[in-house]
Amino acid sequence: MKITPPTPARTARLAACAAMLLVPASWALAQDVNLARNLAATCANCHGTNGHARGDMKVLAGMSADKIVAMTADFKSGAQPSTVMGQIAKGYTDEQIKLVAGFFAAQPVKK
């Protein structure tokens, strides 16, 4: 069996194929970057833009992600009574709750 080195044209085709395989992965990463922000946007009606609530509502910006996850889990399970939050929490997967919690934890605290 004789092995011949690849031609420049074949090398270029292989490189192009490899690049095309990586493009969907980069799109998925770009979508994931915005996923936490997009999920958290649904909280803005009560908790304010980026978790900066006004009035009596709990401020989520800058709160620890673990605390937000725990509080949301309590609402989701019914351990924490609520009028609205329990129903909202049930609409999210545990992974989505972690994404939202991480988003709010990363927001700066307004002074």
GUVOKE-884778 format. One record per atom (N, C-alpha, C): residue number from 1; residue in one letter; atom name; x, y, z. Coordinates in nm, 4 decimals, always signed. Example, Ala and Ser with C-alpha at 12.3 -4.5 7.8 and 13.67 -1.06 7.14 Angstrom:
BEGIN
<node k="1" r="a" a="N" px="+1.3190" py="-0.5690" pz="+0.7800"/>
<node k="1" r="a" a="CA" px="+1.2300" py="-0.4500" pz="+0.7800"/>
<node k="1" r="a" a="C" px="+1.3200" py="-0.3300" pz="+0.7800"/>
<node k="2" r="s" a="N" px="+1.2850" py="-0.2250" pz="+0.7080"/>
<node k="2" r="s" a="CA" px="+1.3670" py="-0.1060" pz="+0.7140"/>
<node k="2" r="s" a="C" px="+1.2900" py="+0.0030" pz="+0.7870"/>
! end
This chain:
BEGIN
<node k="1" r="m" a="N" px="+0.0843" py="-0.1169" pz="+0.0000"/>
<node k="1" r="m" a="CA" px="+0.0000" py="+0.0000" pz="+0.0000"/>
<node k="1" r="m" a="C" px="+0.0890" py="+0.1234" pz="+0.0000"/>
<node k="2" r="k" a="N" px="+0.0653" py="+0.2082" pz="-0.0943"/>
<node k="2" r="k" a="CA" px="+0.1456" py="+0.3276" pz="-0.1087"/>
<node k="2" r="k" a="C" px="+0.0706" py="+0.4469" pz="-0.0483"/>
<node k="3" r="i" a="N" px="+0.1362" py="+0.5194" pz="+0.0405"/>
<node k="3" r="i" a="CA" px="+0.0767" py="+0.6371" pz="+0.1029"/>
<node k="3" r="i" a="C" px="+0.1341" py="+0.7602" pz="+0.0350"/>
<node k="4" r="t" a="N" px="+0.0427" py="+0.8429" pz="-0.0153"/>
<node k="4" r="t" a="CA" px="+0.0860" py="+0.9657" pz="-0.0803"/>
<node k="4" r="t" a="C" px="+0.0465" py="+1.0846" pz="+0.0065"/>
<node k="5" r="p" a="N" px="+0.1302" py="+1.1846" pz="+0.0082"/>
<node k="5" r="p" a="CA" px="+0.0956" py="+1.3027" pz="+0.0889"/>
<node k="5" r="p" a="C" px="-0.0272" py="+1.3722" pz="+0.0300"/>
<node k="6" r="p" a="N" px="-0.1080" py="+1.4365" pz="+0.1156"/>
<node k="6" r="p" a="CA" px="-0.2276" py="+1.5037" pz="+0.0652"/>
<node k="6" r="p" a="C" px="-0.1911" py="+1.6233" pz="-0.0232"/>
<node k="7" r="t" a="N" px="-0.2742" py="+1.6448" pz="-0.1198"/>
<node k="7" r="t" a="CA" px="-0.2536" py="+1.7587" pz="-0.2087"/>
<node k="7" r="t" a="C" px="-0.3024" py="+1.8857" pz="-0.1388"/>
<node k="8" r="p" a="N" px="-0.2555" py="+2.0020" pz="-0.1809"/>
<node k="8" r="p" a="CA" px="-0.3042" py="+2.1265" pz="-0.1208"/>
<node k="8" r="p" a="C" px="-0.4559" py="+2.1427" pz="-0.1326"/>
<node k="9" r="a" a="N" px="-0.5138" py="+2.0968" pz="-0.2416"/>
<node k="9" r="a" a="CA" px="-0.6586" py="+2.1084" pz="-0.2600"/>
<node k="9" r="a" a="C" px="-0.7322" py="+2.0217" pz="-0.1590"/>
<node k="10" r="r" a="N" px="-0.6806" py="+1.8998" pz="-0.1372"/>
<node k="10" r="r" a="CA" px="-0.7447" py="+1.8105" pz="-0.0402"/>
<node k="10" r="r" a="C" px="-0.7294" py="+1.8667" pz="+0.1010"/>
<node k="11" r="t" a="N" px="-0.6152" py="+1.9205" pz="+0.1323"/>
<node k="11" r="t" a="CA" px="-0.5934" py="+1.9809" pz="+0.2641"/>
<node k="11" r="t" a="C" px="-0.6895" py="+2.0965" pz="+0.2856"/>
<node k="12" r="a" a="N" px="-0.7098" py="+2.1761" pz="+0.1835"/>
<node k="12" r="a" a="CA" px="-0.8021" py="+2.2898" pz="+0.1936"/>
<node k="12" r="a" a="C" px="-0.9452" py="+2.2416" pz="+0.2148"/>
<node k="13" r="r" a="N" px="-0.9848" py="+2.1341" pz="+0.1442"/>
<node k="13" r="r" a="CA" px="-1.1203" py="+2.0797" pz="+0.1613"/>
<node k="13" r="r" a="C" px="-1.1392" py="+2.0254" pz="+0.3028"/>
<node k="14" r="l" a="N" px="-1.0404" py="+1.9565" pz="+0.3543"/>
<node k="14" r="l" a="CA" px="-1.0492" py="+1.9029" pz="+0.4909"/>
<node k="14" r="l" a="C" px="-1.0582" py="+2.0159" pz="+0.5936"/>
<node k="15" r="a" a="N" px="-0.9809" py="+2.1206" pz="+0.5734"/>
<node k="15" r="a" a="CA" px="-0.9856" py="+2.2352" pz="+0.6650"/>
<node k="15" r="a" a="C" px="-1.1226" py="+2.3032" pz="+0.6598"/>
<node k="16" r="a" a="N" px="-1.1790" py="+2.3141" pz="+0.5394"/>
<node k="16" r="a" a="CA" px="-1.3105" py="+2.3759" pz="+0.5249"/>
<node k="16" r="a" a="C" px="-1.4179" py="+2.2917" pz="+0.5940"/>
<node k="17" r="c" a="N" px="-1.4085" py="+2.1600" pz="+0.5795"/>
<node k="17" r="c" a="CA" px="-1.5050" py="+2.0713" pz="+0.6465"/>
<node k="17" r="c" a="C" px="-1.4939" py="+2.0830" pz="+0.7976"/>
<node k="18" r="a" a="N" px="-1.3731" py="+2.0871" pz="+0.8486"/>
<node k="18" r="a" a="CA" px="-1.3529" py="+2.1015" pz="+0.9931"/>
<node k="18" r="a" a="C" px="-1.4098" py="+2.2344" pz="+1.0426"/>
<node k="19" r="a" a="N" px="-1.3894" py="+2.3384" pz="+0.9670"/>
<node k="19" r="a" a="CA" px="-1.4418" py="+2.4701" pz="+1.0058"/>
<node k="19" r="a" a="C" px="-1.5945" py="+2.4699" pz="+1.0072"/>
<node k="20" r="m" a="N" px="-1.6564" py="+2.4035" pz="+0.9101"/>
<node k="20" r="m" a="CA" px="-1.8026" py="+2.3983" pz="+0.9057"/>
<node k="20" r="m" a="C" px="-1.8581" py="+2.3207" pz="+1.0247"/>
<node k="21" r="l" a="N" px="-1.7851" py="+2.2227" pz="+1.0730"/>
<node k="21" r="l" a="CA" px="-1.8305" py="+2.1487" pz="+1.1907"/>
<node k="21" r="l" a="C" px="-1.8251" py="+2.2352" pz="+1.3166"/>
<node k="22" r="l" a="N" px="-1.7334" py="+2.3298" pz="+1.3204"/>
<node k="22" r="l" a="CA" px="-1.7200" py="+2.4153" pz="+1.4379"/>
<node k="22" r="l" a="C" px="-1.8197" py="+2.5307" pz="+1.4405"/>
<node k="23" r="v" a="N" px="-1.8723" py="+2.5710" pz="+1.3267"/>
<node k="23" r="v" a="CA" px="-1.9643" py="+2.6852" pz="+1.3216"/>
<node k="23" r="v" a="C" px="-2.0890" py="+2.6609" pz="+1.4058"/>
<node k="24" r="p" a="N" px="-2.1580" py="+2.5459" pz="+1.3940"/>
<node k="24" r="p" a="CA" px="-2.2762" py="+2.5263" pz="+1.4786"/>
<node k="24" r="p" a="C" px="-2.2418" py="+2.5297" pz="+1.6281"/>
<node k="25" r="a" a="N" px="-2.1253" py="+2.4814" pz="+1.6651"/>
<node k="25" r="a" a="CA" px="-2.0859" py="+2.4850" pz="+1.8059"/>
<node k="25" r="a" a="C" px="-2.0713" py="+2.6289" pz="+1.8534"/>
<node k="26" r="s" a="N" px="-2.0156" py="+2.7156" pz="+1.7702"/>
<node k="26" r="s" a="CA" px="-2.0014" py="+2.8553" pz="+1.8110"/>
<node k="26" r="s" a="C" px="-2.1369" py="+2.9234" pz="+1.8180"/>
<node k="27" r="w" a="N" px="-2.2303" py="+2.8866" pz="+1.7301"/>
<node k="27" r="w" a="CA" px="-2.3658" py="+2.9424" pz="+1.7378"/>
<node k="27" r="w" a="C" px="-2.4333" py="+2.8985" pz="+1.8669"/>
<node k="28" r="a" a="N" px="-2.4163" py="+2.7735" pz="+1.9030"/>
<node k="28" r="a" a="CA" px="-2.4773" py="+2.7233" pz="+2.0261"/>
<node k="28" r="a" a="C" px="-2.4213" py="+2.7972" pz="+2.1467"/>
<node k="29" r="l" a="N" px="-2.2919" py="+2.8230" pz="+2.1471"/>
<node k="29" r="l" a="CA" px="-2.2329" py="+2.8972" pz="+2.2585"/>
<node k="29" r="l" a="C" px="-2.2876" py="+3.0393" pz="+2.2634"/>
<node k="30" r="a" a="N" px="-2.3048" py="+3.1015" pz="+2.1484"/>
<node k="30" r="a" a="CA" px="-2.3581" py="+3.2377" pz="+2.1451"/>
<node k="30" r="a" a="C" px="-2.5005" py="+3.2398" pz="+2.1988"/>
<node k="31" r="q" a="N" px="-2.5797" py="+3.1395" pz="+2.1659"/>
<node k="31" r="q" a="CA" px="-2.7154" py="+3.1326" pz="+2.2177"/>
<node k="31" r="q" a="C" px="-2.7129" py="+3.1104" pz="+2.3684"/>
<node k="32" r="d" a="N" px="-2.6245" py="+3.0252" pz="+2.4164"/>
<node k="32" r="d" a="CA" px="-2.6165" py="+2.9977" pz="+2.5595"/>
<node k="32" r="d" a="C" px="-2.5761" py="+3.1214" pz="+2.6384"/>
<node k="33" r="v" a="N" px="-2.4929" py="+3.2066" pz="+2.5806"/>
<node k="33" r="v" a="CA" px="-2.4515" py="+3.3287" pz="+2.6486"/>
<node k="33" r="v" a="C" px="-2.5735" py="+3.4153" pz="+2.6787"/>
<node k="34" r="n" a="N" px="-2.6673" py="+3.4205" pz="+2.5879"/>
<node k="34" r="n" a="CA" px="-2.7862" py="+3.5024" pz="+2.6051"/>
<node k="34" r="n" a="C" px="-2.9008" py="+3.4302" pz="+2.6754"/>
<node k="35" r="l" a="N" px="-2.8923" py="+3.2994" pz="+2.6888"/>
<node k="35" r="l" a="CA" px="-3.0029" py="+3.2233" pz="+2.7461"/>
<node k="35" r="l" a="C" px="-3.0331" py="+3.2664" pz="+2.8892"/>
<node k="36" r="a" a="N" px="-2.9318" py="+3.2800" pz="+2.9731"/>
<node k="36" r="a" a="CA" px="-2.9541" py="+3.3198" pz="+3.1122"/>
<node k="36" r="a" a="C" px="-3.0182" py="+3.4580" pz="+3.1182"/>
<node k="37" r="r" a="N" px="-2.9677" py="+3.5503" pz="+3.0393"/>
<node k="37" r="r" a="CA" px="-3.0239" py="+3.6856" pz="+3.0362"/>
<node k="37" r="r" a="C" px="-3.1683" py="+3.6838" pz="+2.9891"/>
<node k="38" r="n" a="N" px="-3.1965" py="+3.6046" pz="+2.8862"/>
<node k="38" r="n" a="CA" px="-3.3314" py="+3.5984" pz="+2.8321"/>
<node k="38" r="n" a="C" px="-3.4293" py="+3.5363" pz="+2.9313"/>
<node k="39" r="l" a="N" px="-3.3864" py="+3.4323" pz="+2.9998"/>
<node k="39" r="l" a="CA" px="-3.4721" py="+3.3717" pz="+3.1019"/>
<node k="39" r="l" a="C" px="-3.4957" py="+3.4692" pz="+3.2165"/>
<node k="40" r="a" a="N" px="-3.3909" py="+3.5386" pz="+3.2577"/>
<node k="40" r="a" a="CA" px="-3.4014" py="+3.6336" pz="+3.3690"/>
<node k="40" r="a" a="C" px="-3.4897" py="+3.7529" pz="+3.3343"/>
<node k="41" r="a" a="N" px="-3.5020" py="+3.7845" pz="+3.2070"/>
<node k="41" r="a" a="CA" px="-3.5846" py="+3.8983" pz="+3.1656"/>
<node k="41" r="a" a="C" px="-3.7298" py="+3.8794" pz="+3.2063"/>
<node k="42" r="t" a="N" px="-3.7741" py="+3.7548" pz="+3.2178"/>
<node k="42" r="t" a="CA" px="-3.9124" py="+3.7302" pz="+3.2575"/>
<node k="42" r="t" a="C" px="-3.9370" py="+3.7691" pz="+3.4034"/>
<node k="43" r="c" a="N" px="-3.8323" py="+3.7863" pz="+3.4802"/>
<node k="43" r="c" a="CA" px="-3.8447" py="+3.8239" pz="+3.6216"/>
<node k="43" r="c" a="C" px="-3.8564" py="+3.9751" pz="+3.6405"/>
<node k="44" r="a" a="N" px="-3.8326" py="+4.0509" pz="+3.5336"/>
<node k="44" r="a" a="CA" px="-3.8241" py="+4.1966" pz="+3.5435"/>
<node k="44" r="a" a="C" px="-3.9545" py="+4.2622" pz="+3.5883"/>
<node k="45" r="n" a="N" px="-4.0688" py="+4.2048" pz="+3.5537"/>
<node k="45" r="n" a="CA" px="-4.1956" py="+4.2672" pz="+3.5927"/>
<node k="45" r="n" a="C" px="-4.2049" py="+4.2883" pz="+3.7429"/>
<node k="46" r="c" a="N" px="-4.1552" py="+4.1939" pz="+3.8200"/>
<node k="46" r="c" a="CA" px="-4.1627" py="+4.2056" pz="+3.9661"/>
<node k="46" r="c" a="C" px="-4.0294" py="+4.2465" pz="+4.0285"/>
<node k="47" r="h" a="N" px="-3.9214" py="+4.1870" pz="+3.9796"/>
<node k="47" r="h" a="CA" px="-3.7910" py="+4.2057" pz="+4.0433"/>
<node k="47" r="h" a="C" px="-3.7054" py="+4.3124" pz="+3.9766"/>
<node k="48" r="g" a="N" px="-3.7574" py="+4.3830" pz="+3.8785"/>
<node k="48" r="g" a="CA" px="-3.6863" py="+4.4925" pz="+3.8150"/>
<node k="48" r="g" a="C" px="-3.5860" py="+4.4471" pz="+3.7103"/>
<node k="49" r="t" a="N" px="-3.5441" py="+4.5416" pz="+3.6276"/>
<node k="49" r="t" a="CA" px="-3.4454" py="+4.5135" pz="+3.5240"/>
<node k="49" r="t" a="C" px="-3.3164" py="+4.4661" pz="+3.5878"/>
<node k="50" r="n" a="N" px="-3.2679" py="+4.3523" pz="+3.5415"/>
<node k="50" r="n" a="CA" px="-3.1439" py="+4.2908" pz="+3.5925"/>
<node k="50" r="n" a="C" px="-3.1473" py="+4.2670" pz="+3.7428"/>
<node k="51" r="g" a="N" px="-3.2673" py="+4.2513" pz="+3.7992"/>
<node k="51" r="g" a="CA" px="-3.2803" py="+4.2178" pz="+3.9409"/>
<node k="51" r="g" a="C" px="-3.2763" py="+4.3364" pz="+4.0342"/>
<node k="52" r="h" a="N" px="-3.2817" py="+4.4581" pz="+3.9807"/>
<node k="52" r="h" a="CA" px="-3.2792" py="+4.5795" pz="+4.0621"/>
<node k="52" r="h" a="C" px="-3.4231" py="+4.6220" pz="+4.0922"/>
<node k="53" r="a" a="N" px="-3.4829" py="+4.5562" pz="+4.1901"/>
<node k="53" r="a" a="CA" px="-3.6229" py="+4.5796" pz="+4.2232"/>
<node k="53" r="a" a="C" px="-3.6430" py="+4.7147" pz="+4.2904"/>
<node k="54" r="r" a="N" px="-3.7643" py="+4.7627" pz="+4.2798"/>
<node k="54" r="r" a="CA" px="-3.8040" py="+4.8865" pz="+4.3477"/>
<node k="54" r="r" a="C" px="-3.9180" py="+4.8524" pz="+4.4426"/>
<node k="55" r="g" a="N" px="-3.9343" py="+4.9324" pz="+4.5432"/>
<node k="55" r="g" a="CA" px="-4.0439" py="+4.9098" pz="+4.6361"/>
<node k="55" r="g" a="C" px="-4.0150" py="+4.7927" pz="+4.7288"/>
<node k="56" r="d" a="N" px="-4.1188" py="+4.7167" pz="+4.7566"/>
<node k="56" r="d" a="CA" px="-4.1080" py="+4.6077" pz="+4.8548"/>
<node k="56" r="d" a="C" px="-4.0571" py="+4.4760" pz="+4.7961"/>
<node k="57" r="m" a="N" px="-4.0381" py="+4.4683" pz="+4.6675"/>
<node k="57" r="m" a="CA" px="-3.9965" py="+4.3426" pz="+4.6058"/>
<node k="57" r="m" a="C" px="-3.8499" py="+4.3139" pz="+4.6359"/>
<node k="58" r="k" a="N" px="-3.8167" py="+4.1864" pz="+4.6469"/>
<node k="58" r="k" a="CA" px="-3.6803" py="+4.1443" pz="+4.6798"/>
<node k="58" r="k" a="C" px="-3.5847" py="+4.1751" pz="+4.5652"/>
<node k="59" r="v" a="N" px="-3.4724" py="+4.2396" pz="+4.5976"/>
<node k="59" r="v" a="CA" px="-3.3663" py="+4.2674" pz="+4.5008"/>
<node k="59" r="v" a="C" px="-3.2883" py="+4.1380" pz="+4.4782"/>
<node k="60" r="l" a="N" px="-3.2728" py="+4.0996" pz="+4.3531"/>
<node k="60" r="l" a="CA" px="-3.1988" py="+3.9774" pz="+4.3200"/>
<node k="60" r="l" a="C" px="-3.0564" py="+4.0068" pz="+4.2738"/>
<node k="61" r="a" a="N" px="-3.0313" py="+4.1272" pz="+4.2251"/>
<node k="61" r="a" a="CA" px="-2.8986" py="+4.1641" pz="+4.1752"/>
<node k="61" r="a" a="C" px="-2.7954" py="+4.1512" pz="+4.2869"/>
<node k="62" r="g" a="N" px="-2.6892" py="+4.0770" pz="+4.2586"/>
<node k="62" r="g" a="CA" px="-2.5803" py="+4.0620" pz="+4.3528"/>
<node k="62" r="g" a="C" px="-2.6031" py="+3.9584" pz="+4.4603"/>
<node k="63" r="m" a="N" px="-2.7220" py="+3.9000" pz="+4.4669"/>
<node k="63" r="m" a="CA" px="-2.7487" py="+3.7954" pz="+4.5652"/>
<node k="63" r="m" a="C" px="-2.6747" py="+3.6678" pz="+4.5224"/>
<node k="64" r="s" a="N" px="-2.6322" py="+3.5882" pz="+4.6170"/>
<node k="64" r="s" a="CA" px="-2.5595" py="+3.4657" pz="+4.5841"/>
<node k="64" r="s" a="C" px="-2.6479" py="+3.3722" pz="+4.5013"/>
<node k="65" r="a" a="N" px="-2.5883" py="+3.3105" pz="+4.4009"/>
<node k="65" r="a" a="CA" px="-2.6620" py="+3.2178" pz="+4.3142"/>
<node k="65" r="a" a="C" px="-2.7198" py="+3.1027" pz="+4.3953"/>
<node k="66" r="d" a="N" px="-2.6431" py="+3.0526" pz="+4.4904"/>
<node k="66" r="d" a="CA" px="-2.6914" py="+2.9413" pz="+4.5729"/>
<node k="66" r="d" a="C" px="-2.8165" py="+2.9808" pz="+4.6506"/>
<node k="67" r="k" a="N" px="-2.8200" py="+3.1033" pz="+4.7003"/>
<node k="67" r="k" a="CA" px="-2.9357" py="+3.1509" pz="+4.7756"/>
<node k="67" r="k" a="C" px="-3.0577" py="+3.1631" pz="+4.6841"/>
<node k="68" r="i" a="N" px="-3.0375" py="+3.2152" pz="+4.5638"/>
<node k="68" r="i" a="CA" px="-3.1485" py="+3.2278" pz="+4.4694"/>
<node k="68" r="i" a="C" px="-3.2014" py="+3.0905" pz="+4.4307"/>
<node k="69" r="v" a="N" px="-3.1109" py="+2.9960" pz="+4.4060"/>
<node k="69" r="v" a="CA" px="-3.1522" py="+2.8598" pz="+4.3707"/>
<node k="69" r="v" a="C" px="-3.2326" py="+2.7988" pz="+4.4857"/>
<node k="70" r="a" a="N" px="-3.1840" py="+2.8144" pz="+4.6084"/>
<node k="70" r="a" a="CA" px="-3.2532" py="+2.7572" pz="+4.7240"/>
<node k="70" r="a" a="C" px="-3.3915" py="+2.8200" pz="+4.7433"/>
<node k="71" r="m" a="N" px="-3.3989" py="+2.9521" pz="+4.7309"/>
<node k="71" r="m" a="CA" px="-3.5281" py="+3.0200" pz="+4.7473"/>
<node k="71" r="m" a="C" px="-3.6270" py="+2.9757" pz="+4.6393"/>
<node k="72" r="t" a="N" px="-3.5787" py="+2.9653" pz="+4.5159"/>
<node k="72" r="t" a="CA" px="-3.6657" py="+2.9247" pz="+4.4054"/>
<node k="72" r="t" a="C" px="-3.7109" py="+2.7800" pz="+4.4231"/>
<node k="73" r="a" a="N" px="-3.6206" py="+2.6945" pz="+4.4711"/>
<node k="73" r="a" a="CA" px="-3.6569" py="+2.5543" pz="+4.4971"/>
<node k="73" r="a" a="C" px="-3.7658" py="+2.5459" pz="+4.6039"/>
<node k="74" r="d" a="N" px="-3.7580" py="+2.6319" pz="+4.7058"/>
<node k="74" r="d" a="CA" px="-3.8609" py="+2.6340" pz="+4.8095"/>
<node k="74" r="d" a="C" px="-3.9963" py="+2.6764" pz="+4.7524"/>
<node k="75" r="f" a="N" px="-3.9956" py="+2.7748" pz="+4.6633"/>
<node k="75" r="f" a="CA" px="-4.1202" py="+2.8152" pz="+4.5982"/>
<node k="75" r="f" a="C" px="-4.1739" py="+2.7014" pz="+4.5113"/>
<node k="76" r="k" a="N" px="-4.0826" py="+2.6388" pz="+4.4358"/>
<node k="76" r="k" a="CA" px="-4.1215" py="+2.5327" pz="+4.3428"/>
<node k="76" r="k" a="C" px="-4.1814" py="+2.4134" pz="+4.4158"/>
<node k="77" r="s" a="N" px="-4.1253" py="+2.3791" pz="+4.5310"/>
<node k="77" r="s" a="CA" px="-4.1736" py="+2.2631" pz="+4.6070"/>
<node k="77" r="s" a="C" px="-4.2958" py="+2.2949" pz="+4.6919"/>
<node k="78" r="g" a="N" px="-4.3228" py="+2.4224" pz="+4.7131"/>
<node k="78" r="g" a="CA" px="-4.4340" py="+2.4616" pz="+4.7990"/>
<node k="78" r="g" a="C" px="-4.3922" py="+2.4827" pz="+4.9433"/>
<node k="79" r="a" a="N" px="-4.2642" py="+2.4615" pz="+4.9763"/>
<node k="79" r="a" a="CA" px="-4.2147" py="+2.4834" pz="+5.1124"/>
<node k="79" r="a" a="C" px="-4.2262" py="+2.6299" pz="+5.1518"/>
<node k="80" r="q" a="N" px="-4.2149" py="+2.7188" pz="+5.0543"/>
<node k="80" r="q" a="CA" px="-4.2319" py="+2.8634" pz="+5.0775"/>
<node k="80" r="q" a="C" px="-4.3654" py="+2.9036" pz="+5.0149"/>
<node k="81" r="p" a="N" px="-4.4628" py="+2.9415" pz="+5.0982"/>
<node k="81" r="p" a="CA" px="-4.5924" py="+2.9821" pz="+5.0425"/>
<node k="81" r="p" a="C" px="-4.5797" py="+3.1073" pz="+4.9551"/>
<node k="82" r="s" a="N" px="-4.6607" py="+3.1125" pz="+4.8517"/>
<node k="82" r="s" a="CA" px="-4.6595" py="+3.2296" pz="+4.7636"/>
<node k="82" r="s" a="C" px="-4.7905" py="+3.2367" pz="+4.6882"/>
<node k="83" r="t" a="N" px="-4.8160" py="+3.3515" pz="+4.6307"/>
<node k="83" r="t" a="CA" px="-4.9340" py="+3.3658" pz="+4.5459"/>
<node k="83" r="t" a="C" px="-4.8990" py="+3.3397" pz="+4.3998"/>
<node k="84" r="v" a="N" px="-4.7813" py="+3.3848" pz="+4.3569"/>
<node k="84" r="v" a="CA" px="-4.7437" py="+3.3759" pz="+4.2159"/>
<node k="84" r="v" a="C" px="-4.6136" py="+3.2980" pz="+4.1959"/>
<node k="85" r="m" a="N" px="-4.5164" py="+3.3213" pz="+4.2810"/>
<node k="85" r="m" a="CA" px="-4.3807" py="+3.2704" pz="+4.2583"/>
<node k="85" r="m" a="C" px="-4.3750" py="+3.1178" pz="+4.2493"/>
<node k="86" r="g" a="N" px="-4.4547" py="+3.0472" pz="+4.3245"/>
<node k="86" r="g" a="CA" px="-4.4553" py="+2.9001" pz="+4.3167"/>
<node k="86" r="g" a="C" px="-4.4939" py="+2.8508" pz="+4.1791"/>
<node k="87" r="q" a="N" px="-4.5941" py="+2.9143" pz="+4.1194"/>
<node k="87" r="q" a="CA" px="-4.6379" py="+2.8748" pz="+3.9852"/>
<node k="87" r="q" a="C" px="-4.5327" py="+2.9098" pz="+3.8805"/>
<node k="88" r="i" a="N" px="-4.4708" py="+3.0255" pz="+3.8968"/>
<node k="88" r="i" a="CA" px="-4.3652" py="+3.0653" pz="+3.8031"/>
<node k="88" r="i" a="C" px="-4.2479" py="+2.9690" pz="+3.8127"/>
<node k="89" r="a" a="N" px="-4.2046" py="+2.9374" pz="+3.9348"/>
<node k="89" r="a" a="CA" px="-4.0884" py="+2.8494" pz="+3.9552"/>
<node k="89" r="a" a="C" px="-4.1104" py="+2.7116" pz="+3.8946"/>
<node k="90" r="k" a="N" px="-4.2332" py="+2.6630" pz="+3.8999"/>
<node k="90" r="k" a="CA" px="-4.2630" py="+2.5299" pz="+3.8440"/>
<node k="90" r="k" a="C" px="-4.2451" py="+2.5265" pz="+3.6927"/>
<node k="91" r="g" a="N" px="-4.2430" py="+2.6420" pz="+3.6296"/>
<node k="91" r="g" a="CA" px="-4.2263" py="+2.6482" pz="+3.4837"/>
<node k="91" r="g" a="C" px="-4.0821" py="+2.6396" pz="+3.4363"/>
<node k="92" r="y" a="N" px="-3.9880" py="+2.6323" pz="+3.5296"/>
<node k="92" r="y" a="CA" px="-3.8465" py="+2.6289" pz="+3.4932"/>
<node k="92" r="y" a="C" px="-3.7823" py="+2.4981" pz="+3.5362"/>
<node k="93" r="t" a="N" px="-3.6889" py="+2.4503" pz="+3.4548"/>
<node k="93" r="t" a="CA" px="-3.6104" py="+2.3331" pz="+3.4938"/>
<node k="93" r="t" a="C" px="-3.5061" py="+2.3764" pz="+3.5967"/>
<node k="94" r="d" a="N" px="-3.4486" py="+2.2800" pz="+3.6660"/>
<node k="94" r="d" a="CA" px="-3.3431" py="+2.3118" pz="+3.7629"/>
<node k="94" r="d" a="C" px="-3.2249" py="+2.3795" pz="+3.6946"/>
<node k="95" r="e" a="N" px="-3.1927" py="+2.3369" pz="+3.5738"/>
<node k="95" r="e" a="CA" px="-3.0810" py="+2.3970" pz="+3.4994"/>
<node k="95" r="e" a="C" px="-3.1129" py="+2.5425" pz="+3.4636"/>
<node k="96" r="q" a="N" px="-3.2349" py="+2.5695" pz="+3.4227"/>
<node k="96" r="q" a="CA" px="-3.2737" py="+2.7069" pz="+3.3908"/>
<node k="96" r="q" a="C" px="-3.2690" py="+2.7948" pz="+3.5159"/>
<node k="97" r="i" a="N" px="-3.3115" py="+2.7417" pz="+3.6279"/>
<node k="97" r="i" a="CA" px="-3.3065" py="+2.8174" pz="+3.7536"/>
<node k="97" r="i" a="C" px="-3.1618" py="+2.8507" pz="+3.7888"/>
<node k="98" r="k" a="N" px="-3.0719" py="+2.7565" pz="+3.7682"/>
<node k="98" r="k" a="CA" px="-2.9301" py="+2.7827" pz="+3.7954"/>
<node k="98" r="k" a="C" px="-2.8755" py="+2.8914" pz="+3.7031"/>
<node k="99" r="l" a="N" px="-2.9157" py="+2.8891" pz="+3.5768"/>
<node k="99" r="l" a="CA" px="-2.8717" py="+2.9928" pz="+3.4821"/>
<node k="99" r="l" a="C" px="-2.9205" py="+3.1307" pz="+3.5257"/>
<node k="100" r="v" a="N" px="-3.0485" py="+3.1397" pz="+3.5624"/>
<node k="100" r="v" a="CA" px="-3.1059" py="+3.2672" pz="+3.6057"/>
<node k="100" r="v" a="C" px="-3.0373" py="+3.3147" pz="+3.7327"/>
<node k="101" r="a" a="N" px="-3.0163" py="+3.2231" pz="+3.8268"/>
<node k="101" r="a" a="CA" px="-2.9505" py="+3.2589" pz="+3.9534"/>
<node k="101" r="a" a="C" px="-2.8099" py="+3.3112" pz="+3.9277"/>
<node k="102" r="g" a="N" px="-2.7373" py="+3.2474" pz="+3.8384"/>
<node k="102" r="g" a="CA" px="-2.6024" py="+3.2934" pz="+3.8037"/>
<node k="102" r="g" a="C" px="-2.6041" py="+3.4308" pz="+3.7396"/>
<node k="103" r="f" a="N" px="-2.7051" py="+3.4549" pz="+3.6567"/>
<node k="103" r="f" a="CA" px="-2.7181" py="+3.5860" pz="+3.5928"/>
<node k="103" r="f" a="C" px="-2.7381" py="+3.6942" pz="+3.6980"/>
<node k="104" r="f" a="N" px="-2.8324" py="+3.6740" pz="+3.7889"/>
<node k="104" r="f" a="CA" px="-2.8609" py="+3.7751" pz="+3.8901"/>
<node k="104" r="f" a="C" px="-2.7425" py="+3.7929" pz="+3.9859"/>
<node k="105" r="a" a="N" px="-2.6760" py="+3.6845" pz="+4.0193"/>
<node k="105" r="a" a="CA" px="-2.5605" py="+3.6933" pz="+4.1090"/>
<node k="105" r="a" a="C" px="-2.4489" py="+3.7790" pz="+4.0481"/>
<node k="106" r="a" a="N" px="-2.4384" py="+3.7774" pz="+3.9159"/>
<node k="106" r="a" a="CA" px="-2.3332" py="+3.8524" pz="+3.8477"/>
<node k="106" r="a" a="C" px="-2.3664" py="+4.0007" pz="+3.8294"/>
<node k="107" r="q" a="N" px="-2.4889" py="+4.0400" pz="+3.8593"/>
<node k="107" r="q" a="CA" px="-2.5278" py="+4.1797" pz="+3.8393"/>
<node k="107" r="q" a="C" px="-2.4738" py="+4.2666" pz="+3.9531"/>
<node k="108" r="p" a="N" px="-2.4297" py="+4.3865" pz="+3.9209"/>
<node k="108" r="p" a="CA" px="-2.3791" py="+4.4759" pz="+4.0262"/>
<node k="108" r="p" a="C" px="-2.4932" py="+4.5229" pz="+4.1162"/>
<node k="109" r="v" a="N" px="-2.4613" py="+4.5430" pz="+4.2418"/>
<node k="109" r="v" a="CA" px="-2.5592" py="+4.5930" pz="+4.3387"/>
<node k="109" r="v" a="C" px="-2.5641" py="+4.7435" pz="+4.3280"/>
<node k="110" r="k" a="N" px="-2.6829" py="+4.7994" pz="+4.3119"/>
<node k="110" r="k" a="CA" px="-2.6978" py="+4.9458" pz="+4.3074"/>
<node k="110" r="k" a="C" px="-2.6957" py="+4.9985" pz="+4.4489"/>
<node k="111" r="k" a="N" px="-2.6331" py="+5.1128" pz="+4.4648"/>
<node k="111" r="k" a="CA" px="-2.6250" py="+5.1734" pz="+4.5976"/>
<node k="111" r="k" a="C" px="-2.7111" py="+5.2946" pz="+4.6082"/>
! end
